[in-house]
Amino acid sequence: MSDRPTKMTDAERDAALATVSGWVYDADEKAIKKTFQFADFSEAWGFMNRAALLAEKMDHHPEWFNVYNRVEVKMTTHDADGVTTLDFQMATAMDGFAA
Amino acid sequence: MSDRPTKMTDAERDAALATVSGWVYDADEKAIKKTFQFADFSEAWGFMNRAALLAEKMDHHPEWFNVYNRVEVKMTTHDADGVTTLDFQMATAMDGFAA
């Protein structure tokens, strides 16, 4: 994709964080993070598959860890050296997939 | 599943490690580990999906981390407090999926 977004300001990021649920900003990692908990692996994997399809479509991929029903997600935009609107697009979509 | 296997002896584990490719034993974590590298996310996700289906079928799930084309896998059998033949069944299958 062309016209990739640039790093958000702290104020922009804080405003965006207020629009999603359970995501926190990690200043050391310059990333937003959330741990999702599901009933079992099948539910967790369904969630991850939906997120994977969107990530591939957006060409913007998470760093994530899974064990059984738990999925720990980290989103950052390496090109921008920080968090951008792309990360919040993924965060919002993931909240929807997990709902 | 009934009749879950028990923890392998060190000798059994070493013998099994010699039958798989690139897996190492981590004594602190009582687990076998391997990092898989693929051409891109699509390939990595294809691999993970095949492994996920088998894991669910076996009721034996990995701990794994993914970022883009890289998948870091850890297999252990918590019930047995160590590595069992189940872990090597998954390791062997994953090597096949990645081939």
Backbone of each chain as ProteinMPNN parsed JSONL, in Angstrom:
{"seq_chain_A": "MSDRPTKMTDAERDAALATVSGWVYDADEKAIKKTFQFADFSEAWGFMNRAALLAEKMDHHPEWFNVYNRVEVKMTTHDADGVTTLDFQMATAMDGFAA", "coords_chain_A": {"N_chain_A": [[0.844, -1.206, 0.0], [0.468, 2.235, -0.73], [0.991, 5.533, 0.665], [1.23, 5.042, 3.501], [0.36, 5.39, 6.898], [1.674, 7.839, 9.24], [3.511, 7.926, 12.369], [1.496, 8.229, 15.279], [0.77, 11.107, 17.326], [1.298, 11.501, 20.9], [-1.071, 12.421, 22.033], [-2.967, 11.868, 20.059], [-2.779, 9.118, 20.056], [-3.59, 8.451, 22.663], [-6.221, 9.319, 22.553], [-7.217, 7.555, 20.664], [-6.854, 5.131, 21.99], [-8.839, 5.298, 23.863], [-11.016, 4.582, 22.451], [-11.019, 1.904, 22.038], [-11.102, -1.414, 23.554], [-9.56, -2.514, 26.407], [-6.981, -2.437, 25.445], [-3.562, -1.561, 25.868], [-0.912, 0.848, 25.968], [2.472, 0.232, 25.352], [5.298, 1.714, 26.172], [8.014, 1.096, 25.992], [8.097, -0.839, 24.024], [6.907, 0.497, 22.046], [4.286, 0.003, 21.186], [0.875, -1.215, 20.97], [-0.982, -3.354, 23.14], [-2.818, -6.348, 23.866], [-4.42, -8.917, 25.738], [-6.303, -11.608, 24.796], [-8.906, -13.757, 25.844], [-10.366, -16.891, 25.493], [-12.997, -19.402, 25.255], [-11.952, -21.865, 24.591], [-9.455, -23.645, 22.599], [-10.443, -23.854, 20.008], [-12.185, -21.662, 19.717], [-10.346, -19.599, 20.119], [-8.682, -20.014, 17.94], [-10.402, -19.583, 15.803], [-10.837, -16.85, 16.079], [-8.173, -15.958, 15.642], [-7.787, -16.723, 13.008], [-9.611, -15.085, 11.616], [-8.518, -12.603, 12.191], [-6.031, -12.965, 10.989], [-6.63, -13.117, 8.265], [-7.54, -10.52, 7.782], [-5.257, -9.081, 8.475], [-3.484, -9.884, 6.491], [-4.77, -8.881, 4.266], [-4.655, -6.142, 4.809], [-1.989, -5.86, 4.749], [-0.617, -5.667, 7.148], [0.646, -6.861, 9.932], [0.163, -8.687, 12.982], [2.175, -9.138, 16.011], [2.052, -12.013, 17.715], [1.117, -14.292, 20.339], [0.123, -17.524, 21.191], [-1.428, -19.745, 23.408], [-3.322, -22.468, 23.918], [-6.355, -21.36, 24.943], [-5.706, -18.709, 24.994], [-4.682, -15.589, 23.666], [-2.135, -13.437, 23.028], [-1.631, -10.253, 21.928], [0.323, -8.003, 20.026], [0.59, -4.886, 18.561], [2.233, -2.833, 16.284], [3.738, -0.327, 14.18], [6.258, -0.868, 12.237], [7.56, 0.5, 10.153], [6.933, 3.101, 10.745], [8.028, 3.453, 13.156], [6.539, 3.28, 15.527], [3.198, 3.606, 16.892], [0.433, 3.608, 14.714], [-2.502, 4.665, 12.838], [-3.134, 2.343, 11.502], [-2.623, 0.297, 13.336], [-4.631, 0.704, 15.169], [-6.835, 0.268, 13.584], [-6.6, -2.494, 13.2], [-6.786, -3.275, 15.9], [-9.385, -2.482, 16.597], [-10.873, -4.057, 14.842], [-10.141, -6.612, 15.751], [-11.223, -6.59, 18.332], [-13.878, -6.666, 17.591], [-13.975, -9.193, 16.305], [-13.577, -10.815, 18.479], [-15.778, -10.472, 19.982]], "CA_chain_A": [[0.0, 0.0, 0.0], [1.129, 3.534, -0.665], [0.4, 6.412, 1.673], [1.156, 4.436, 4.82], [0.235, 6.452, 7.89], [2.835, 8.15, 10.073], [3.351, 7.703, 13.805], [0.553, 9.119, 15.948], [1.261, 11.85, 18.483], [0.812, 10.919, 22.155], [-2.471, 12.817, 22.226], [-3.759, 11.089, 19.093], [-2.777, 7.719, 20.498], [-4.445, 8.354, 23.856], [-7.616, 9.454, 22.102], [-7.577, 6.3, 19.983], [-6.932, 4.075, 23.02], [-10.123, 5.439, 24.551], [-12.086, 4.062, 21.584], [-10.942, 0.438, 22.001], [-11.363, -1.998, 24.865], [-8.564, -3.407, 26.994], [-5.653, -2.268, 24.851], [-2.681, -0.651, 26.601], [0.282, 1.251, 25.231], [3.744, -0.138, 25.967], [6.237, 2.731, 25.666], [9.292, 0.453, 25.655], [7.959, -1.569, 22.766], [6.237, 1.387, 21.08], [3.247, -0.869, 20.64], [-0.312, -1.447, 21.786], [-1.063, -4.771, 23.473], [-4.011, -6.855, 24.555], [-4.55, -10.368, 25.867], [-7.666, -12.11, 24.599], [-9.136, -15.054, 26.486], [-11.528, -17.533, 24.884], [-13.476, -20.596, 25.972], [-11.084, -23.009, 24.277], [-8.57, -23.421, 21.46], [-11.25, -23.693, 18.792], [-12.62, -20.252, 19.67], [-9.152, -18.761, 19.955], [-8.183, -20.176, 16.573], [-11.351, -18.88, 14.933], [-10.472, -15.433, 16.206], [-6.873, -15.704, 15.007], [-7.946, -16.835, 11.553], [-10.257, -13.876, 11.087], [-7.525, -11.53, 12.284], [-4.965, -13.241, 10.014], [-7.118, -12.737, 6.932], [-7.544, -9.054, 7.702], [-3.859, -8.631, 8.521], [-2.902, -10.113, 5.164], [-5.443, -7.931, 3.362], [-4.142, -4.795, 5.12], [-0.523, -5.932, 4.77], [-0.213, -5.151, 8.456], [0.548, -8.125, 10.671], [0.421, -8.623, 14.426], [3.058, -10.071, 16.708], [1.12, -12.635, 18.651], [1.461, -15.535, 21.024], [-1.075, -18.292, 21.556], [-1.41, -21.041, 24.086], [-4.689, -22.957, 24.098], [-7.466, -20.404, 24.762], [-5.218, -17.349, 25.238], [-3.964, -14.96, 22.553], [-1.525, -12.162, 23.414], [-1.406, -9.533, 20.672], [1.067, -6.734, 20.036], [0.516, -4.201, 17.27], [3.029, -1.631, 16.087], [4.026, -0.109, 12.758], [7.72, -0.755, 12.225], [7.957, 1.553, 9.2], [6.71, 4.421, 11.34], [8.698, 3.436, 14.462], [5.574, 3.544, 16.588], [1.81, 3.219, 16.652], [-0.274, 4.405, 13.703], [-3.924, 4.331, 12.689], [-3.227, 0.932, 11.075], [-2.681, -0.55, 14.534], [-5.959, 0.844, 15.767], [-7.78, -0.434, 12.698], [-6.52, -3.915, 13.554], [-7.271, -3.442, 17.272], [-10.851, -2.372, 16.562], [-11.389, -5.253, 14.159], [-9.929, -7.765, 16.635], [-12.252, -6.508, 19.375], [-15.109, -7.148, 16.96], [-13.879, -10.65, 16.081], [-13.589, -11.503, 19.784], [-17.033, -10.15, 20.693]], "C_chain_A": [[0.875, 1.251, 0.0], [0.453, 4.34, 0.441], [0.193, 5.716, 3.01], [1.126, 5.566, 5.846], [1.53, 6.657, 8.684], [2.476, 7.92, 11.54], [2.377, 8.713, 14.407], [1.276, 9.922, 17.031], [0.723, 11.163, 19.749], [-0.672, 11.213, 22.357], [-3.39, 12.034, 21.288], [-3.896, 9.632, 19.562], [-3.693, 7.526, 21.72], [-5.927, 8.44, 23.484], [-8.083, 8.154, 21.449], [-7.723, 5.155, 20.989], [-8.283, 4.105, 23.736], [-11.274, 4.857, 23.736], [-12.065, 2.536, 21.497], [-11.01, -0.105, 23.427], [-10.212, -2.896, 25.313], [-7.185, -3.335, 26.381], [-4.845, -1.282, 25.686], [-1.47, -0.327, 25.727], [1.521, 0.861, 26.017], [4.818, 0.77, 25.368], [7.57, 2.115, 25.257], [9.228, -0.21, 24.282], [7.313, -0.722, 21.677], [5.098, 0.659, 20.378], [2.018, -0.851, 21.535], [-0.497, -2.962, 21.936], [-2.396, -5.127, 24.108], [-3.934, -8.375, 24.64], [-6.021, -10.744, 25.752], [-7.776, -13.508, 25.211], [-10.419, -15.653, 25.9], [-11.922, -18.779, 25.685], [-12.517, -21.76, 25.777], [-10.235, -22.668, 23.05], [-9.359, -23.155, 20.182], [-11.717, -22.25, 18.644], [-11.44, -19.327, 19.43], [-8.664, -18.821, 18.506], [-9.114, -19.529, 15.553], [-11.052, -17.388, 14.911], [-9.173, -15.142, 15.441], [-6.98, -15.8, 13.485], [-8.602, -15.603, 10.956], [-9.267, -12.715, 11.107], [-6.419, -11.715, 11.241], [-5.39, -12.834, 8.61], [-7.093, -11.228, 6.763], [-6.121, -8.508, 7.668], [-3.212, -8.765, 7.146], [-3.485, -9.124, 4.159], [-4.889, -6.512, 3.549], [-2.63, -4.714, 4.94], [0.023, -5.301, 6.058], [-0.45, -6.255, 9.473], [0.87, -7.951, 12.152], [1.654, -9.43, 14.825], [2.162, -10.705, 17.748], [1.575, -13.99, 19.121], [0.156, -16.234, 21.375], [-0.701, -19.515, 22.367], [-2.859, -21.371, 24.456], [-5.74, -21.856, 23.877], [-7.027, -18.949, 24.907], [-4.435, -16.841, 24.022], [-3.454, -13.597, 23.026], [-1.097, -11.445, 22.137], [-0.618, -8.252, 20.911], [0.996, -6.142, 18.642], [1.405, -2.957, 17.293], [3.285, -1.505, 14.593], [5.514, 0.159, 12.624], [8.199, 0.367, 11.307], [7.889, 2.937, 9.838], [7.392, 4.54, 12.702], [7.738, 3.79, 15.599], [4.177, 3.115, 16.161], [1.161, 4.173, 15.656], [-1.748, 4.011, 13.68], [-4.11, 2.893, 12.218], [-3.379, -0.001, 12.276], [-4.053, -0.479, 15.189], [-7.052, 0.257, 14.877], [-7.793, -1.921, 13.036], [-7.102, -4.154, 14.945], [-8.803, -3.431, 17.31], [-11.468, -3.615, 15.93], [-11.259, -6.484, 15.059], [-10.947, -7.764, 17.776], [-13.577, -7.03, 18.836], [-15.098, -8.662, 16.768], [-14.022, -11.418, 17.398], [-14.934, -11.354, 20.49], [-18.014, -11.323, 20.653]], "O_chain_A": [[1.908, 1.294, 0.668], [-0.513, 3.897, 1.061], [-0.89, 5.789, 3.591], [1.796, 6.584, 5.673], [2.365, 5.758, 8.78], [1.311, 7.747, 11.899], [2.424, 9.901, 14.088], [2.277, 9.466, 17.585], [-0.193, 10.344, 19.676], [-1.43, 10.35, 22.799], [-4.467, 11.593, 21.69], [-4.96, 9.018, 19.475], [-4.463, 6.568, 21.793], [-6.766, 7.726, 24.033], [-9.212, 7.713, 21.663], [-8.61, 4.312, 20.853], [-8.8, 3.07, 24.158], [-12.373, 4.66, 24.255], [-12.986, 1.936, 20.945], [-10.978, 0.661, 24.391], [-9.923, -3.911, 24.68], [-6.301, -4.102, 26.763], [-5.382, -0.281, 26.159], [-1.065, -1.114, 24.871], [1.611, 1.13, 27.215], [5.199, 0.617, 24.207], [8.189, 2.556, 24.289], [10.171, -0.147, 23.493], [7.184, -1.156, 20.532], [4.966, 0.694, 19.155], [2.105, -0.513, 22.715], [-0.22, -3.739, 21.022], [-3.016, -4.315, 24.795], [-3.442, -9.035, 23.724], [-6.865, -10.263, 26.508], [-6.861, -14.325, 25.107], [-11.444, -14.974, 25.827], [-11.264, -19.149, 26.657], [-12.296, -22.55, 26.695], [-10.288, -21.552, 22.532], [-8.969, -22.314, 19.372], [-11.646, -21.683, 17.554], [-11.523, -18.388, 18.637], [-8.283, -17.805, 17.926], [-8.655, -18.986, 14.548], [-11.021, -16.757, 13.854], [-9.103, -14.178, 14.678], [-6.333, -15.04, 12.765], [-8.187, -15.129, 9.898], [-9.188, -11.94, 10.154], [-5.926, -10.739, 10.676], [-4.598, -12.27, 7.855], [-6.675, -10.718, 5.723], [-5.823, -7.579, 6.917], [-2.489, -7.877, 6.695], [-2.771, -8.597, 3.307], [-4.681, -5.781, 2.581], [-2.055, -3.626, 4.975], [0.978, -4.524, 6.046], [-1.589, -6.553, 9.833], [1.742, -7.164, 12.522], [2.117, -10.291, 14.077], [1.574, -10.007, 18.574], [2.29, -14.723, 18.438], [-0.803, -15.594, 21.807], [0.243, -20.23, 22.033], [-3.515, -20.645, 25.203], [-5.984, -21.464, 22.736], [-7.867, -18.05, 24.942], [-3.636, -17.568, 23.432], [-4.239, -12.718, 23.379], [-0.298, -11.968, 21.36], [-0.863, -7.519, 21.869], [1.305, -6.813, 17.657], [1.33, -2.14, 18.211], [3.076, -2.452, 13.834], [5.978, 1.273, 12.867], [9.132, 1.096, 11.643], [8.679, 3.825, 9.518], [7.346, 5.596, 13.333], [8.101, 4.519, 16.522], [4.002, 2.364, 15.201], [1.321, 5.391, 15.748], [-2.176, 3.126, 14.42], [-5.14, 2.283, 12.504], [-4.154, -0.957, 12.244], [-4.567, -1.476, 15.696], [-8.081, -0.199, 15.375], [-8.855, -2.534, 13.145], [-7.829, -5.126, 15.154], [-9.428, -4.262, 17.969], [-12.459, -4.152, 16.425], [-12.172, -7.308, 15.117], [-11.472, -8.816, 18.143], [-14.305, -7.742, 19.527], [-16.094, -9.333, 17.038], [-14.531, -12.539, 17.419], [-15.196, -12.033, 21.483], [-19.114, -11.228, 21.198]]}, "seq_chain_B": "MSDRPTKMTDAERDAALATVSGWVYDADEKAIKKTFQFADFSEAWGFMNRAALLAEKMDHHPEWFNVYNRVEVKMTTHDADGVTTLDFQMATAMDGFAA", "coords_chain_B": {"N_chain_B": [[-8.647, -37.718, 25.415], [-7.845, -40.97, 26.609], [-5.32, -42.821, 28.424], [-2.964, -41.179, 28.309], [0.376, -40.38, 27.451], [3.337, -40.846, 29.494], [6.004, -38.88, 30.975], [8.997, -38.722, 29.083], [12.1, -40.495, 29.48], [15.436, -39.109, 29.873], [17.116, -40.339, 28.049], [15.336, -41.507, 26.238], [14.197, -39.188, 25.248], [16.383, -37.898, 24.062], [16.95, -39.712, 22.057], [14.64, -39.476, 20.547], [14.817, -36.809, 19.765], [16.82, -36.97, 17.916], [15.507, -37.854, 15.738], [14.038, -35.855, 14.645], [14.067, -32.57, 13.066], [16.03, -29.847, 13.807], [14.896, -29.265, 16.244], [15.225, -28.41, 19.675], [15.962, -29.241, 23.078], [14.759, -27.608, 25.92], [15.775, -27.332, 29.055], [15.027, -25.803, 31.269], [12.447, -25.021, 30.68], [11.332, -27.409, 30.287], [10.682, -28.432, 27.754], [10.392, -28.934, 24.171], [11.703, -27.057, 21.447], [11.371, -25.044, 18.49], [12.21, -22.834, 15.832], [10.486, -21.818, 13.062], [10.871, -20.698, 9.738], [9.457, -18.893, 7.128], [8.541, -18.017, 3.705], [6.798, -15.875, 3.658], [3.983, -14.249, 5.319], [1.662, -15.562, 4.517], [2.494, -18.17, 3.874], [3.474, -18.933, 6.382], [1.138, -18.833, 7.86], [-0.403, -20.784, 6.639], [1.004, -23.06, 7.367], [0.656, -22.872, 10.177], [-2.1, -23.193, 10.392], [-2.469, -25.855, 9.52], [-1.069, -27.185, 11.516], [-2.601, -26.381, 13.694], [-5.055, -27.656, 13.275], [-4.329, -30.34, 13.573], [-3.386, -30.272, 16.199], [-5.721, -29.74, 17.595], [-7.176, -32.0, 17.014], [-5.589, -33.944, 18.229], [-5.856, -33.114, 20.758], [-3.766, -31.715, 21.91], [-1.869, -29.052, 22.364], [0.202, -26.485, 20.955], [2.528, -24.052, 22.379], [2.919, -21.045, 20.951], [4.472, -18.483, 18.977], [4.037, -15.903, 16.65], [5.353, -13.811, 14.161], [4.912, -12.159, 11.275], [6.654, -13.864, 8.936], [7.729, -15.733, 10.606], [7.658, -18.403, 12.952], [7.645, -19.379, 16.194], [7.889, -22.22, 18.065], [6.85, -24.047, 20.899], [6.767, -27.08, 22.549], [5.336, -29.02, 25.044], [4.269, -31.321, 27.611], [1.998, -30.666, 29.79], [0.507, -32.119, 31.683], [2.169, -34.241, 32.163], [4.349, -33.094, 33.143], [6.615, -32.558, 31.556], [8.384, -33.612, 28.579], [6.737, -35.646, 26.229], [5.822, -38.485, 24.138], [3.746, -37.411, 22.682], [4.512, -34.788, 22.164], [6.576, -35.165, 20.39], [5.221, -36.38, 18.327], [3.734, -34.194, 17.403], [5.87, -32.512, 16.724], [7.145, -33.906, 14.652], [5.075, -33.973, 12.772], [4.777, -31.211, 12.318], [7.254, -30.599, 11.167], [6.87, -31.926, 8.779], [4.686, -30.443, 7.71], [5.939, -28.057, 7.263], [7.715, -28.596, 5.315]], "CA_chain_B": [[-8.028, -39.036, 25.179], [-7.353, -41.717, 27.764], [-3.98, -43.36, 28.204], [-1.994, -40.154, 27.913], [1.722, -40.888, 27.719], [4.085, -40.277, 30.614], [7.231, -38.164, 30.642], [10.077, -39.553, 28.553], [13.398, -40.409, 30.152], [16.394, -38.301, 29.11], [17.616, -41.149, 26.933], [14.237, -41.596, 25.255], [14.02, -37.864, 24.632], [17.524, -37.66, 23.17], [16.77, -40.571, 20.879], [13.559, -38.895, 19.737], [15.33, -35.553, 19.188], [17.653, -37.314, 16.756], [14.635, -38.233, 14.606], [13.404, -34.648, 14.099], [15.043, -31.648, 12.494], [16.084, -28.463, 14.297], [14.264, -29.113, 17.558], [16.15, -28.486, 20.8], [15.319, -29.393, 24.379], [15.016, -26.541, 26.889], [15.616, -27.989, 30.36], [14.307, -24.904, 32.18], [11.025, -25.009, 30.328], [10.909, -28.812, 30.119], [9.956, -28.377, 26.48], [11.184, -28.883, 22.944], [11.44, -25.791, 20.761], [11.934, -24.839, 17.152], [11.756, -21.654, 15.107], [10.26, -22.046, 11.634], [10.947, -19.468, 8.942], [8.78, -19.094, 5.846], [8.757, -16.943, 2.722], [5.943, -14.719, 3.991], [2.932, -14.542, 6.294], [0.725, -16.528, 3.942], [3.078, -19.508, 4.075], [3.525, -19.199, 7.83], [-0.226, -19.074, 8.345], [-0.788, -22.093, 6.129], [1.645, -24.007, 8.293], [0.022, -22.815, 11.503], [-3.436, -23.778, 10.3], [-2.367, -27.317, 9.476], [-0.662, -27.609, 12.853], [-3.72, -26.132, 14.613], [-6.054, -28.714, 13.078], [-3.804, -31.558, 14.188], [-3.332, -30.047, 17.651], [-7.081, -29.871, 18.12], [-7.528, -33.422, 16.857], [-4.825, -34.69, 19.238], [-6.043, -32.446, 22.053], [-2.417, -31.41, 22.405], [-1.707, -27.751, 21.699], [1.511, -25.83, 21.122], [2.664, -22.639, 22.744], [3.621, -20.529, 19.779], [4.545, -17.045, 18.716], [4.204, -15.616, 15.223], [5.421, -12.466, 13.596], [5.043, -12.229, 9.82], [7.014, -15.163, 8.337], [8.431, -16.533, 11.608], [6.819, -19.083, 13.942], [8.432, -20.0, 17.261], [7.013, -23.233, 18.652], [7.293, -24.762, 22.102], [5.883, -28.208, 22.851], [5.544, -29.759, 26.284], [3.035, -31.973, 28.058], [1.854, -30.166, 31.16], [0.019, -33.203, 32.544], [3.271, -35.149, 32.47], [5.439, -32.251, 33.654], [7.796, -32.727, 30.719], [8.173, -33.955, 27.178], [6.235, -37.004, 25.991], [5.721, -38.849, 22.717], [2.798, -36.487, 22.038], [5.26, -33.625, 21.681], [7.333, -35.566, 19.198], [4.239, -36.561, 17.24], [3.464, -32.855, 16.856], [7.106, -31.991, 16.119], [7.332, -34.612, 13.378], [4.041, -33.501, 11.854], [5.084, -29.826, 11.951], [8.355, -30.646, 10.192], [6.246, -32.295, 7.498], [3.878, -29.319, 7.205], [6.844, -26.963, 6.868], [8.647, -29.072, 4.266]], "C_chain_B": [[-7.647, -39.683, 26.511], [-5.944, -42.191, 27.444], [-3.011, -42.319, 27.667], [-0.605, -40.649, 28.291], [2.367, -40.188, 28.92], [5.373, -39.636, 30.089], [8.317, -39.12, 30.142], [11.3, -39.45, 29.464], [14.325, -39.541, 29.285], [16.879, -39.058, 27.88], [16.571, -41.285, 25.829], [14.086, -40.28, 24.491], [15.159, -37.572, 23.645], [17.405, -38.49, 21.891], [15.709, -39.985, 19.945], [14.022, -37.603, 19.06], [16.149, -35.818, 17.927], [16.81, -37.651, 15.525], [13.932, -37.029, 13.988], [14.481, -33.64, 13.711], [14.951, -30.258, 13.131], [15.404, -28.221, 15.625], [15.328, -29.237, 18.647], [15.349, -28.624, 22.092], [15.735, -28.245, 25.288], [14.714, -27.099, 28.283], [14.831, -27.122, 31.346], [12.804, -24.964, 31.928], [10.462, -26.425, 30.167], [10.118, -28.978, 28.821], [10.921, -28.518, 25.316], [10.729, -27.674, 22.137], [12.037, -25.778, 19.364], [11.385, -23.545, 16.577], [11.666, -21.995, 13.622], [10.263, -20.698, 10.902], [10.337, -19.754, 7.57], [9.04, -17.911, 4.92], [7.991, -15.685, 3.118], [4.867, -15.156, 4.993], [1.977, -15.62, 5.787], [1.23, -17.962, 4.143], [3.098, -19.884, 5.551], [2.139, -19.562, 8.351], [-0.766, -20.405, 7.85], [-0.246, -23.198, 7.026], [0.919, -24.03, 9.634], [-1.378, -23.424, 11.468], [-3.389, -25.297, 10.27], [-1.999, -27.853, 10.861], [-1.814, -27.45, 13.849], [-4.772, -27.229, 14.498], [-5.596, -30.011, 13.748], [-3.783, -31.441, 15.71], [-4.71, -30.261, 18.274], [-7.529, -31.329, 18.087], [-6.856, -34.275, 17.939], [-5.136, -34.226, 20.653], [-4.681, -32.202, 22.718], [-1.913, -30.18, 21.651], [-0.334, -27.145, 21.958], [1.382, -24.511, 21.876], [3.45, -22.054, 21.599], [3.439, -19.046, 19.593], [4.738, -16.869, 17.219], [4.391, -14.127, 14.996], [5.801, -12.624, 12.128], [5.399, -13.651, 9.348], [7.688, -16.118, 9.326], [7.445, -17.143, 12.616], [7.734, -19.784, 14.943], [7.518, -20.944, 18.032], [7.659, -23.847, 19.885], [6.281, -25.865, 22.386], [6.302, -28.847, 24.171], [4.217, -30.391, 26.676], [2.85, -31.641, 29.53], [1.417, -31.268, 32.129], [1.161, -34.095, 33.021], [4.47, -34.409, 33.053], [6.741, -32.458, 32.857], [7.41, -33.124, 29.308], [7.738, -35.419, 27.049], [6.234, -37.294, 24.479], [4.727, -37.958, 21.979], [3.519, -35.296, 21.432], [6.043, -33.968, 20.421], [6.419, -35.915, 18.025], [3.94, -35.215, 16.581], [4.697, -32.31, 16.137], [7.324, -32.611, 14.737], [6.317, -34.117, 12.339], [4.341, -32.076, 11.395], [6.235, -29.768, 10.953], [7.811, -30.995, 8.807], [5.448, -31.144, 6.894], [4.766, -28.199, 6.663], [7.706, -27.329, 5.659], [8.238, -28.556, 2.876]], "O_chain_B": [[-7.18, -39.005, 27.426], [-5.44, -41.99, 26.339], [-2.318, -42.56, 26.679], [-0.431, -41.271, 29.339], [1.98, -39.083, 29.298], [5.767, -39.822, 28.938], [8.525, -40.191, 30.711], [11.503, -38.437, 30.135], [14.033, -39.277, 28.118], [17.031, -38.48, 26.803], [16.885, -41.189, 24.643], [13.88, -40.257, 23.278], [14.932, -37.069, 22.545], [17.72, -38.025, 20.796], [15.859, -39.997, 18.723], [13.661, -37.336, 17.914], [16.172, -35.01, 17.0], [17.328, -37.725, 14.411], [13.303, -37.148, 12.937], [15.662, -33.838, 13.997], [13.932, -29.577, 13.014], [15.341, -27.082, 16.088], [16.227, -30.072, 18.55], [14.205, -28.179, 22.179], [16.922, -27.943, 25.412], [13.556, -27.31, 28.644], [14.065, -27.637, 32.16], [12.002, -24.957, 32.862], [9.266, -26.606, 29.94], [9.043, -29.576, 28.796], [12.116, -28.256, 25.451], [9.554, -27.31, 22.134], [13.059, -26.409, 19.094], [10.227, -23.199, 16.808], [12.649, -22.409, 13.007], [9.728, -19.703, 11.39], [10.673, -20.752, 6.932], [9.679, -16.931, 5.305], [8.476, -14.568, 2.937], [4.857, -16.299, 5.45], [1.542, -16.484, 6.548], [0.471, -18.848, 4.535], [2.779, -21.014, 5.919], [1.983, -20.47, 9.167], [-1.507, -21.08, 8.565], [-0.954, -24.137, 7.389], [0.608, -25.1, 10.157], [-1.789, -24.095, 12.415], [-4.193, -25.954, 10.931], [-2.553, -28.853, 11.316], [-1.985, -28.28, 14.742], [-5.318, -27.68, 15.505], [-6.382, -30.692, 14.407], [-4.117, -32.389, 16.421], [-4.845, -30.877, 19.331], [-8.175, -31.819, 19.013], [-7.459, -35.197, 18.489], [-4.733, -34.862, 21.627], [-4.487, -32.451, 23.907], [-1.578, -30.25, 20.468], [0.22, -27.278, 23.049], [0.299, -23.937, 21.996], [4.548, -22.524, 21.302], [2.436, -18.445, 19.977], [5.508, -17.598, 16.594], [3.68, -13.297, 15.565], [6.863, -13.149, 11.792], [4.546, -14.539, 9.36], [8.162, -17.185, 8.936], [6.517, -16.474, 13.07], [8.502, -20.674, 14.578], [6.501, -20.525, 18.584], [8.857, -24.127, 19.906], [5.079, -25.61, 22.455], [7.471, -29.17, 24.379], [3.168, -30.039, 26.137], [3.465, -32.255, 30.403], [1.901, -31.338, 33.259], [1.129, -34.633, 34.127], [5.478, -35.02, 33.411], [7.827, -32.523, 33.433], [6.257, -32.987, 28.898], [8.306, -36.307, 27.684], [6.6, -36.444, 23.667], [4.854, -37.768, 20.769], [3.19, -34.846, 20.334], [6.153, -33.156, 19.503], [6.803, -35.76, 16.866], [3.898, -35.109, 15.355], [4.582, -31.717, 15.064], [7.647, -31.912, 13.776], [6.662, -33.876, 11.182], [4.179, -31.76, 10.216], [6.201, -28.983, 10.005], [8.237, -30.433, 7.797], [5.53, -30.9, 5.69], [4.393, -27.489, 5.728], [8.346, -26.465, 5.059], [8.904, -28.856, 1.885]]}, "name": "protein", "num_of_chains": 2, "seq": "MSDRPTKMTDAERDAALATVSGWVYDADEKAIKKTFQFADFSEAWGFMNRAALLAEKMDHHPEWFNVYNRVEVKMTTHDADGVTTLDFQMATAMDGFAAMSDRPTKMTDAERDAALATVSGWVYDADEKAIKKTFQFADFSEAWGFMNRAALLAEKMDHHPEWFNVYNRVEVKMTTHDADGVTTLDFQMATAMDGFAA"}
